[in-house]
Amino acid sequence: MAGMGLSTSTARCYDWYMDYLKCMDESKQPMINLRREECTEWLEDYNECLHREKERTRRQVVERERQKLAGKGQ
């Protein structure tokens, strides 16, 4: 069942997806492509929630910097 989580009543990213759908629904653009353009930020937020690529990249940068600083301290 879509939108259902394993341990909670809703999936982790359900609210993000609903925000994206709301943006698409409330958009005044006549064509679907223009609506998608208008709602790109909402879709990016939803995809980040699903895949966490920005978070992963940021963690890698922080970890590299931590290792670099630890190497200088020895």
CORGIZI-V617203 format. One record per helix or strand of 3 or more residues. SS is the DSSP state (H for helix, E for strand). FROM is the first residue (numbers start at 1). TO is the last residue. If there is no record, write none. Layout:
# CORGIZI-V617203
SS/FROM/TO ; SS/FROM/TO
This chain:
# CORGIZI-V617203
H/14/26 ; H/32/38 ; H/40/51 ; H/53/73
